[in-house]
Amino acid sequence: MNRVVHRFYMPEGIWYDFFTGKKYPGNNNYVSFYKDQNYPVFAKAGSIIPLGYNDNINDTTPPKNMEIHFFPGISNEYLLYEDDGQSSLYKKGFYLLTKIEYNYMPSNYTVILRALEGKSGIVPEYRNYKLIFRNAKKATDVIVYENKEEIKCKSYVSGPDFIVEIENVKSINQLTVNCKGKDIEFDPTSLINDDIAGILDDLQIETLMKEKIDDIIFSDLPIKKKRIAIRKLGRKGLDSKFVKLFLRLLEYISTV
């Protein structure tokens, strides 16, 4: 099936695959199916993950362009510390500590970035921010403030994520982004269905058998009856390793 089968245990909490956004309730054992070029990285619900981009990949100075990922589920905060990455000037106060607050509700979430301490001049005077709200639908209302002044932004959906881009924000100013909408958290089931469809497409089995599996997996039958139907396909020619594969997938679906 052109996949690496990987067994793992996920600890307490709700976790998300960083790359796909698939949801994993914790305190459970899982079997995942990764293509050779992919690998597992997980983020816990409420995670805030800042990423920076400089033109030179080896440049360790504070970046002008920042990308910050926010995972749904709970409110959280993150303290971002930056200095010049080379000298000991931070001992004399030449650093910047920025607080990133993420106030989460399923239909209303707010991000606040504000400098807490340090000196200006350590990071670029102005920054471009790309805020990526993972597993989120398009918000019906997005309001952005720099200090107390409302400013323009660009917002759009990319796959299962909702993205807000803001340019030329003064680094030491407070940035507030509020997103509102009804049921704007993305349904992780659709991500699972996409993954299953991809696995089906890659399997080295007859098209007719793929169609039978598709009819079972994506039907409205309860999980128990789907498992029975998959086992029956084993008596109709489906290799036992594929029977086990889809039983495992159904086991995963039942936990989400």
Secondary structure by P-SEA (a helix, b strand, c coil): ccbbbbbbcccccccccccccccccccccbbbbbcccbbbbbbccbbbbbbbbcccccccccccbbbbbbbccccbbbbbbbccccccccccccbbbbbbbbbbcccbbbbbbbbcccccccccccbbbbbbbcccccccbbbbbcccbbbbbbbbbcccbbbbbbccccccbbbbbbbbbccccccaaaaaaaaaaaaaaaccccaaaaaaaaaaaaccccaaaaaaaaaaaaaacccaaaaaaaaaaaaaaaac
